[in-house]
Amino acid sequence: MWLPVLGLLVGVVLGLLTDIRIPEEYSNYLSIAVLAALDTLFGGIRAHLQNIYDDRVFVSGFFFNILLAASLAFLGVHLGVDLYLAAVFAFGVRLFQNIAVIRRILISKWSSNSNEKSEKN
């Protein structure tokens, strides 16, 4: 579980310390890719907490989600339709669902640990 979080932290630190500018015409692609990556990251954390984590599923999902989202944005630009909004909506909903499940799992683990401690005393 620590590897995805470490990767996220390293990426954020590198992003803040470097002076790389993304051209404005690529901003939609980058925002979709970041949202897809965050969705995959939190999905991996959720899977780990549920004891169903698989490296192959995580890595393939990471790249597939980014490629799918970027392809939707690319197709939308060429069709003149904001298709990237569909990806933003889909990944945004999944991101919030994963965070909600992670929160519930952590709360249930913390409450069961506190119940076990109080029973021992």
DSSP file (Angstrom, degrees, kcal/mol; ACC not computed):
  #  RESIDUE AA STRUCTURE BP1 BP2  ACC     N-H-->O    O-->H-N    N-H-->O    O-->H-N    TCO  KAPPA ALPHA  PHI   PSI    X-CA   Y-CA   Z-CA
    1    1 A M     >        0   0    0      0, 0.0     4,-0.9     0, 0.0    47,-0.0   0.000 360.0 360.0 360.0 -25.9    0.0    0.0    0.0
    2    2 A W  H  >  +     0   0    0      1,-0.2     4,-2.6     2,-0.2     5,-0.2   0.762 360.0  69.3 -75.2 -24.8    2.9    2.4    0.6
    3    3 A L  H  > S+     0   0    0      2,-0.2     4,-2.5     1,-0.2    -1,-0.2   0.926  99.9  44.6 -65.2 -47.3    4.2    2.2   -3.0
    4    4 A P  H  > S+     0   0    0      0, 0.0     4,-2.2     0, 0.0    -1,-0.2   0.908 115.5  48.9 -63.2 -38.3    1.4    4.1   -4.6
    5    5 A V  H  X S+     0   0    0     -4,-0.9     4,-2.5     2,-0.2    -2,-0.2   0.909 111.1  49.9 -66.1 -41.0    1.4    6.7   -1.9
    6    6 A L  H  X S+     0   0    0     -4,-2.6     4,-2.7     2,-0.2     5,-0.2   0.917 110.2  50.7 -62.2 -43.7    5.1    7.1   -2.2
    7    7 A G  H  X S+     0   0    0     -4,-2.5     4,-2.2     1,-0.2    -2,-0.2   0.891 110.2  49.8 -61.0 -40.1    4.8    7.6   -5.9
    8    8 A L  H  X S+     0   0    0     -4,-2.2     4,-2.4     2,-0.2    -2,-0.2   0.925 112.0  47.5 -64.3 -44.9    2.2   10.2   -5.4
    9    9 A L  H  X S+     0   0    0     -4,-2.5     4,-2.6     2,-0.2    -2,-0.2   0.912 112.0  49.3 -64.0 -42.9    4.3   12.1   -2.9
   10   10 A V  H  X S+     0   0    0     -4,-2.7     4,-2.7     1,-0.2     5,-0.2   0.910 112.0  49.7 -62.6 -41.8    7.4   11.9   -5.2
   11   11 A G  H  X S+     0   0    0     -4,-2.2     4,-2.3    -5,-0.2    -2,-0.2   0.906 111.6  47.3 -64.1 -42.5    5.4   13.2   -8.1
   12   12 A V  H  X S+     0   0    0     -4,-2.4     4,-2.1     2,-0.2    -2,-0.2   0.924 113.5  48.0 -65.1 -44.1    3.9   16.1   -6.2
   13   13 A V  H  X S+     0   0    0     -4,-2.6     4,-2.2     1,-0.2    -2,-0.2   0.929 113.3  47.4 -63.8 -45.0    7.3   17.1   -4.8
   14   14 A L  H  X S+     0   0    0     -4,-2.7     4,-1.7     1,-0.2    -1,-0.2   0.894 111.5  52.0 -62.7 -38.9    8.9   16.9   -8.3
   15   15 A G  H  < S+     0   0    0     -4,-2.3     5,-0.2    -5,-0.2    -1,-0.2   0.872 112.9  44.2 -65.0 -36.5    6.1   18.9   -9.7
   16   16 A L  H  < S+     0   0    0     -4,-2.1    -1,-0.2     1,-0.2    -2,-0.2   0.821 115.6  46.9 -77.5 -30.8    6.5   21.6   -7.1
   17   17 A L  H  < S+     0   0    0     -4,-2.2     2,-0.2    -5,-0.2    -2,-0.2   0.709 102.9  70.4 -86.3 -20.6   10.3   21.8   -7.3
   18   18 A T  S  < S-     0   0    0     -4,-1.7     2,-0.1    -5,-0.2     0, 0.0  -0.591  72.8-137.5 -97.4 160.6   10.6   21.9  -11.1
   19   19 A D        +     0   0    0     -2,-0.2     2,-0.4     2,-0.1    -4,-0.1  -0.364  46.2 149.5-111.6  51.4    9.7   24.7  -13.4
   20   20 A I        -     0   0    0     -5,-0.2     2,-0.5    -2,-0.1    -2,-0.1  -0.733  30.2-156.9 -89.1 131.0    8.1   22.7  -16.2
   21   21 A R        -     0   0    0     -2,-0.4    -2,-0.1     0, 0.0     3,-0.0  -0.915   4.6-148.4-110.1 131.5    5.3   24.5  -18.1
   22   22 A I        -     0   0    0     -2,-0.5     5,-0.1     1,-0.0    -2,-0.0  -0.854  28.6-112.2 -96.3 128.7    2.6   22.6  -19.9
   23   23 A P    >   -     0   0    0      0, 0.0     3,-1.7     0, 0.0     4,-0.3  -0.277  24.9-119.2 -59.5 147.0    1.2   24.4  -23.0
   24   24 A E  G >  S+     0   0    0      1,-0.3     3,-1.3     2,-0.2     4,-0.4   0.807 110.2  63.1 -60.7 -32.0   -2.3   25.5  -22.6
   25   25 A E  G 3  S+     0   0    0      1,-0.3    -1,-0.3     2,-0.1     4,-0.2   0.710 105.9  46.8 -68.8 -17.1   -3.6   23.3  -25.5
   26   26 A Y  G <> S+     0   0    0     -3,-1.7     4,-2.4     1,-0.1    -1,-0.3   0.387  83.1  97.1-100.2   2.4   -2.5   20.2  -23.6
   27   27 A S  H <> S+     0   0    0     -3,-1.3     4,-2.5    -4,-0.3     5,-0.2   0.871  82.0  51.7 -63.8 -37.3   -4.1   21.3  -20.3
   28   28 A N  H  > S+     0   0    0     -4,-0.4     4,-2.1     2,-0.2    -1,-0.2   0.921 111.1  48.3 -63.7 -42.6   -7.3   19.2  -20.9
   29   29 A Y  H  > S+     0   0    0     -4,-0.2     4,-2.4     1,-0.2    -2,-0.2   0.921 113.6  46.5 -63.2 -44.3   -5.2   16.1  -21.6
   30   30 A L  H  X S+     0   0    0     -4,-2.4     4,-2.7     2,-0.2     5,-0.2   0.912 111.1  50.8 -66.8 -42.4   -3.1   16.5  -18.6
   31   31 A S  H  X S+     0   0    0     -4,-2.5     4,-2.2    -5,-0.2    -1,-0.2   0.900 112.5  47.0 -64.0 -39.0   -6.0   17.2  -16.2
   32   32 A I  H  X S+     0   0    0     -4,-2.1     4,-2.7    -5,-0.2    -1,-0.2   0.918 112.0  50.5 -66.4 -43.3   -7.8   14.1  -17.5
   33   33 A A  H  X S+     0   0    0     -4,-2.4     4,-2.4     2,-0.2    -2,-0.2   0.904 111.3  48.1 -62.7 -41.4   -4.6   12.0  -17.1
   34   34 A V  H  X S+     0   0    0     -4,-2.7     4,-2.6     2,-0.2    -1,-0.2   0.914 112.3  49.1 -65.6 -42.0   -4.0   13.2  -13.6
   35   35 A L  H  X S+     0   0    0     -4,-2.2     4,-2.2    -5,-0.2    -2,-0.2   0.905 112.2  48.4 -63.7 -41.3   -7.7   12.5  -12.6
   36   36 A A  H  X S+     0   0    0     -4,-2.7     4,-2.2     2,-0.2    -2,-0.2   0.894 111.8  50.0 -65.1 -39.8   -7.4    9.0  -14.2
   37   37 A A  H  X S+     0   0    0     -4,-2.4     4,-2.6     2,-0.2    -2,-0.2   0.910 111.0  48.6 -65.9 -42.0   -4.2    8.4  -12.3
   38   38 A L  H  X S+     0   0    0     -4,-2.6     4,-2.7     2,-0.2     5,-0.3   0.890 109.7  52.9 -64.2 -38.9   -5.7    9.5   -9.0
   39   39 A D  H  X S+     0   0    0     -4,-2.2     4,-2.0     1,-0.2    -2,-0.2   0.928 112.0  45.0 -61.1 -44.4   -8.7    7.3   -9.6
   40   40 A T  H  X S+     0   0    0     -4,-2.2     4,-2.3     2,-0.2    -2,-0.2   0.894 111.9  52.9 -66.8 -40.2   -6.4    4.3  -10.2
   41   41 A L  H  X S+     0   0    0     -4,-2.6     4,-2.1     2,-0.2    -2,-0.2   0.948 112.9  42.3 -60.6 -50.4   -4.3    5.2   -7.1
   42   42 A F  H  X S+     0   0    0     -4,-2.7     4,-2.3     1,-0.2    -1,-0.2   0.823 112.1  55.6 -70.1 -29.2   -7.3    5.4   -4.8
   43   43 A G  H  X S+     0   0    0     -4,-2.0     4,-2.4    -5,-0.3    -1,-0.2   0.881 108.1  49.2 -65.2 -37.8   -8.7    2.2   -6.4
   44   44 A G  H  X S+     0   0    0     -4,-2.3     4,-2.2     2,-0.2    -2,-0.2   0.889 110.7  49.1 -67.2 -39.7   -5.5    0.5   -5.6
   45   45 A I  H  X S+     0   0    0     -4,-2.1     4,-2.3     2,-0.2    -2,-0.2   0.916 111.9  49.6 -64.5 -42.3   -5.6    1.7   -2.0
   46   46 A R  H  X S+     0   0    0     -4,-2.3     4,-1.7     1,-0.2    -2,-0.2   0.928 110.7  49.3 -61.1 -45.5   -9.2    0.5   -1.7
   47   47 A A  H  <>S+     0   0    0     -4,-2.4     5,-2.9     1,-0.2     6,-0.7   0.889 110.0  51.6 -62.5 -39.2   -8.3   -2.9   -3.2
   48   48 A H  H ><5S+     0   0    0     -4,-2.2     3,-1.3     1,-0.2    -1,-0.2   0.923 109.4  49.0 -63.7 -43.6   -5.4   -3.3   -0.7
   49   49 A L  H 3<5S+     0   0    0     -4,-2.3    -1,-0.2     1,-0.3    -2,-0.2   0.806 112.8  48.2 -66.5 -28.2   -7.6   -2.5    2.2
   50   50 A Q  T 3<5S-     0   0    0     -4,-1.7    -1,-0.3    -5,-0.2    -2,-0.2   0.372 113.5-120.9 -90.7   4.1  -10.2   -5.0    1.0
   51   51 A N  T < 5S+     0   0    0     -3,-1.3    -3,-0.2    -4,-0.2    -2,-0.1   0.833  88.1 104.4  59.7  36.7   -7.4   -7.6    0.5
   52   52 A I      < +     0   0    0     -5,-2.9    -4,-0.2    -6,-0.1    -5,-0.1   0.125  42.8 140.9-126.7  18.6   -8.1   -8.0   -3.2
   53   53 A Y        -     0   0    0     -6,-0.7     2,-0.4    -5,-0.1    -9,-0.1  -0.385  25.2-177.9 -68.6 137.8   -5.1   -6.0   -4.6
   54   54 A D     >  -     0   0    0      1,-0.1     4,-2.3    -2,-0.1     5,-0.2  -0.989  24.4-145.4-137.5 126.8   -3.4   -7.3   -7.7
   55   55 A D  H  > S+     0   0    0     -2,-0.4     4,-2.8     1,-0.2     5,-0.3   0.895 100.5  51.7 -58.3 -43.2   -0.3   -5.6   -9.2
   56   56 A R  H  > S+     0   0    0      1,-0.2     4,-2.4     2,-0.2     5,-0.3   0.895 110.3  48.1 -64.4 -40.0   -1.3   -6.5  -12.8
   57   57 A V  H  > S+     0   0    0      2,-0.2     4,-2.3     1,-0.2    -1,-0.2   0.908 113.6  48.7 -65.6 -41.2   -4.8   -5.1  -12.4
   58   58 A F  H  X S+     0   0    0     -4,-2.3     4,-2.3     2,-0.2    -2,-0.2   0.954 115.6  41.3 -64.3 -50.8   -3.4   -1.9  -10.8
   59   59 A V  H  X S+     0   0    0     -4,-2.8     4,-2.1     2,-0.2     5,-0.2   0.921 117.7  46.3 -67.0 -44.5   -0.7   -1.3  -13.5
   60   60 A S  H  X S+     0   0    0     -4,-2.4     4,-2.6    -5,-0.3     5,-0.2   0.901 114.0  49.3 -65.9 -38.6   -3.0   -2.2  -16.4
   61   61 A G  H  X S+     0   0    0     -4,-2.3     4,-2.6    -5,-0.3     5,-0.3   0.882 108.1  55.1 -64.9 -38.1   -5.8   -0.1  -15.0
   62   62 A F  H  X S+     0   0    0     -4,-2.3     4,-1.8    -5,-0.2    -2,-0.2   0.961 115.7  35.4 -59.0 -54.1   -3.4    2.8  -14.6
   63   63 A F  H  X S+     0   0    0     -4,-2.1     4,-2.6     2,-0.2     5,-0.2   0.882 117.8  51.8 -72.1 -37.6   -2.3    2.9  -18.2
   64   64 A F  H  X S+     0   0    0     -4,-2.6     4,-2.8    -5,-0.2     5,-0.2   0.925 110.4  48.7 -65.0 -43.5   -5.7    1.9  -19.6
   65   65 A N  H  X S+     0   0    0     -4,-2.6     4,-2.5    -5,-0.2     5,-0.2   0.912 113.2  47.1 -63.1 -42.1   -7.5    4.6  -17.7
   66   66 A I  H  X S+     0   0    0     -4,-1.8     4,-2.6    -5,-0.3     5,-0.2   0.931 114.7  46.2 -66.0 -44.5   -5.0    7.3  -18.8
   67   67 A L  H  X S+     0   0    0     -4,-2.6     4,-2.3     2,-0.2    -2,-0.2   0.904 113.6  49.0 -64.7 -40.9   -5.1    6.2  -22.4
   68   68 A L  H  X S+     0   0    0     -4,-2.8     4,-2.2    -5,-0.2    -2,-0.2   0.929 113.6  46.0 -64.1 -45.2   -8.9    6.0  -22.5
   69   69 A A  H  X S+     0   0    0     -4,-2.5     4,-2.2    -5,-0.2    -2,-0.2   0.926 114.4  46.9 -65.5 -44.6   -9.3    9.4  -20.9
   70   70 A A  H  X S+     0   0    0     -4,-2.6     4,-2.6     1,-0.2    -1,-0.2   0.873 111.3  52.8 -65.3 -36.0   -6.7   11.0  -23.2
   71   71 A S  H  X S+     0   0    0     -4,-2.3     4,-2.9    -5,-0.2     5,-0.2   0.902 108.4  50.0 -65.8 -40.7   -8.3    9.4  -26.2
   72   72 A L  H  X S+     0   0    0     -4,-2.2     4,-2.5     2,-0.2    11,-0.3   0.923 112.7  46.8 -62.5 -43.1  -11.7   10.8  -25.3
   73   73 A A  H  X S+     0   0    0     -4,-2.2     4,-2.0     2,-0.2    11,-0.2   0.919 113.6  48.4 -64.6 -42.8  -10.2   14.2  -24.9
   74   74 A F  H  X S+     0   0    0     -4,-2.6     4,-1.8     2,-0.2    -2,-0.2   0.926 113.1  46.9 -63.0 -46.2   -8.4   13.9  -28.2
   75   75 A L  H  X S+     0   0    0     -4,-2.9     4,-1.9     1,-0.2     6,-0.2   0.903 110.8  53.3 -62.8 -41.2  -11.5   12.6  -30.1
   76   76 A G  H  X>S+     0   0    0     -4,-2.5     5,-2.1    -5,-0.2     4,-1.3   0.880 106.1  52.6 -62.5 -38.3  -13.6   15.4  -28.5
   77   77 A V  H  <5S+     0   0    0     -4,-2.0    -1,-0.2     1,-0.2    -2,-0.2   0.913 112.1  45.6 -63.3 -42.0  -11.2   18.1  -29.7
   78   78 A H  H  <5S+     0   0    0     -4,-1.8    -1,-0.2     1,-0.2    -2,-0.2   0.766 116.2  45.2 -75.3 -24.7  -11.4   16.8  -33.3
   79   79 A L  H  <5S-     0   0    0     -4,-1.9    -1,-0.2     2,-0.2    -2,-0.2   0.603 109.9-120.7 -89.9 -12.4  -15.2   16.5  -33.2
   80   80 A G  T  <5S+     0   0    0     -4,-1.3     2,-0.4     1,-0.3    -3,-0.2   0.718  75.8 117.9  79.6  20.9  -15.6   19.9  -31.6
   81   81 A V  S   <S-     0   0    0     -5,-2.1     2,-2.2    -6,-0.2    -1,-0.3  -0.940  73.9-120.2-121.2 142.3  -17.4   18.3  -28.6
   82   82 A D    >   +     0   0    0     -2,-0.4     3,-1.3     1,-0.2     4,-0.3  -0.442  49.5 154.7 -80.7  68.6  -16.1   18.5  -25.0
   83   83 A L  T >>  +     0   0    0     -2,-2.2     3,-1.3   -11,-0.3     4,-1.1   0.727  60.5  75.5 -68.9 -21.2  -15.9   14.7  -24.6
   84   84 A Y  H 3> S+     0   0    0     -3,-0.3     4,-2.4     1,-0.3    -1,-0.3   0.780  84.2  66.9 -62.5 -23.2  -13.3   15.2  -21.9
   85   85 A L  H <> S+     0   0    0     -3,-1.3     4,-2.5     1,-0.2    -1,-0.3   0.831  95.0  56.3 -65.9 -30.5  -16.1   16.2  -19.6
   86   86 A A  H <> S+     0   0    0     -3,-1.3     4,-2.6    -4,-0.3    -1,-0.2   0.910 109.6  45.4 -65.3 -41.0  -17.5   12.7  -19.8
   87   87 A A  H  X S+     0   0    0     -4,-1.1     4,-2.9     2,-0.2     5,-0.4   0.899 111.3  52.6 -68.6 -39.9  -14.1   11.4  -18.5
   88   88 A V  H  X S+     0   0    0     -4,-2.4     4,-2.2     1,-0.2    -2,-0.2   0.931 112.9  45.1 -59.8 -45.1  -14.0   14.0  -15.8
   89   89 A F  H  X S+     0   0    0     -4,-2.5     4,-2.5     2,-0.2     5,-0.2   0.946 115.5  45.8 -63.8 -49.0  -17.4   13.0  -14.6
   90   90 A A  H  X S+     0   0    0     -4,-2.6     4,-2.2     1,-0.2    -2,-0.2   0.943 118.5  40.3 -62.9 -49.4  -16.7    9.2  -14.8
   91   91 A F  H  X S+     0   0    0     -4,-2.9     4,-2.4     1,-0.2    -1,-0.2   0.854 114.2  54.6 -70.3 -33.1  -13.4    9.4  -13.0
   92   92 A G  H  X S+     0   0    0     -4,-2.2     4,-2.3    -5,-0.4    -2,-0.2   0.922 109.5  46.7 -64.5 -44.0  -14.6   12.0  -10.6
   93   93 A V  H  X S+     0   0    0     -4,-2.5     4,-2.2     1,-0.2    -2,-0.2   0.934 114.6  47.0 -63.4 -45.9  -17.5    9.8   -9.5
   94   94 A R  H  X S+     0   0    0     -4,-2.2     4,-2.7    -5,-0.2    -2,-0.2   0.881 110.0  54.3 -63.8 -37.6  -15.3    6.8   -9.1
   95   95 A L  H  X S+     0   0    0     -4,-2.4     4,-2.3     1,-0.2    -1,-0.2   0.936 110.8  44.5 -61.8 -47.6  -12.7    8.8   -7.2
   96   96 A F  H  X S+     0   0    0     -4,-2.3     4,-2.2     2,-0.2    -1,-0.2   0.861 112.7  52.3 -67.3 -34.7  -15.3    9.9   -4.7
   97   97 A Q  H  X S+     0   0    0     -4,-2.2     4,-2.3     2,-0.2    -2,-0.2   0.931 110.6  47.8 -64.8 -44.6  -16.7    6.4   -4.4
   98   98 A N  H  X S+     0   0    0     -4,-2.7     4,-2.6     1,-0.2    -2,-0.2   0.913 111.9  49.6 -62.3 -42.5  -13.3    5.0   -3.7
   99   99 A I  H  X S+     0   0    0     -4,-2.3     4,-2.5     1,-0.2    -1,-0.2   0.899 110.5  50.9 -63.6 -39.7  -12.5    7.6   -1.1
  100  100 A A  H  X S+     0   0    0     -4,-2.2     4,-2.2     2,-0.2    -2,-0.2   0.905 111.8  46.6 -64.4 -41.3  -15.9    6.9    0.6
  101  101 A V  H  X S+     0   0    0     -4,-2.3     4,-2.5     2,-0.2    -2,-0.2   0.910 111.7  51.1 -67.3 -41.5  -15.2    3.2    0.7
  102  102 A I  H  X S+     0   0    0     -4,-2.6     4,-2.6     1,-0.2     5,-0.2   0.924 110.2  50.3 -60.1 -44.2  -11.6    3.8    2.0
  103  103 A R  H  X S+     0   0    0     -4,-2.5     4,-2.5     1,-0.2    -2,-0.2   0.921 111.1  48.1 -60.4 -45.0  -13.1    6.0    4.7
  104  104 A R  H  X S+     0   0    0     -4,-2.2     4,-2.4     2,-0.2    -1,-0.2   0.904 112.1  49.1 -63.7 -41.7  -15.6    3.4    5.8
  105  105 A I  H  X S+     0   0    0     -4,-2.5     4,-2.4     2,-0.2    -2,-0.2   0.936 113.0  46.6 -63.5 -46.4  -13.0    0.6    5.9
  106  106 A L  H  X S+     0   0    0     -4,-2.6     4,-2.7     1,-0.2     5,-0.2   0.901 112.3  50.2 -64.6 -40.5  -10.7    2.7    8.0
  107  107 A I  H  X S+     0   0    0     -4,-2.5     4,-2.6    -5,-0.2    -1,-0.2   0.918 111.7  47.8 -64.0 -42.7  -13.4    3.8   10.4
  108  108 A S  H  X S+     0   0    0     -4,-2.4     4,-2.1     2,-0.2    -2,-0.2   0.884 113.2  48.3 -67.0 -36.6  -14.6    0.2   10.8
  109  109 A K  H  X S+     0   0    0     -4,-2.4     4,-2.2     2,-0.2    -2,-0.2   0.923 113.5  46.9 -66.9 -43.1  -11.0   -0.9   11.4
  110  110 A W  H  X S+     0   0    0     -4,-2.7     4,-2.3     1,-0.2    -2,-0.2   0.892 113.5  48.1 -65.9 -39.1  -10.4    1.9   13.9
  111  111 A S  H  X S+     0   0    0     -4,-2.6     4,-2.0    -5,-0.2    -1,-0.2   0.885 111.9  48.8 -70.9 -36.2  -13.6    1.2   15.8
  112  112 A S  H  X S+     0   0    0     -4,-2.1     4,-2.1    -5,-0.2    -2,-0.2   0.879 111.9  50.2 -69.2 -35.8  -13.0   -2.6   16.0
  113  113 A N  H  X S+     0   0    0     -4,-2.2     4,-2.0     2,-0.2    -2,-0.2   0.902 111.6  47.3 -66.1 -40.6   -9.4   -1.9   17.3
  114  114 A S  H  X S+     0   0    0     -4,-2.3     4,-2.1     2,-0.2    -2,-0.2   0.857 111.2  51.8 -70.2 -33.1  -10.8    0.5   19.9
  115  115 A N  H  X S+     0   0    0     -4,-2.0     4,-1.8     2,-0.2    -2,-0.2   0.899 109.8  49.4 -67.0 -40.1  -13.4   -2.0   20.9
  116  116 A E  H  X S+     0   0    0     -4,-2.1     4,-1.6     1,-0.2    -2,-0.2   0.894 111.3  49.5 -66.1 -38.9  -10.8   -4.8   21.3
  117  117 A K  H  X S+     0   0    0     -4,-2.0     4,-1.2     1,-0.2    -2,-0.2   0.894 111.1  48.6 -66.2 -40.1   -8.7   -2.5   23.4
  118  118 A S  H  < S+     0   0    0     -4,-2.1    -1,-0.2     1,-0.2    -2,-0.2   0.823 109.6  52.8 -71.9 -29.5  -11.6   -1.5   25.7
  119  119 A E  H  < S+     0   0    0     -4,-1.8    -1,-0.2     1,-0.2    -2,-0.2   0.832 105.6  54.6 -72.1 -31.6  -12.5   -5.2   26.1
  120  120 A K  H  <        0   0    0     -4,-1.6    -1,-0.2     1,-0.2    -2,-0.2   0.819 360.0 360.0 -70.1 -30.4   -9.0   -6.1   27.2
  121  121 A N     <        0   0    0     -4,-1.2    -1,-0.2    -5,-0.1    -2,-0.2   0.450 360.0 360.0 -85.5 360.0   -9.1   -3.5   29.9
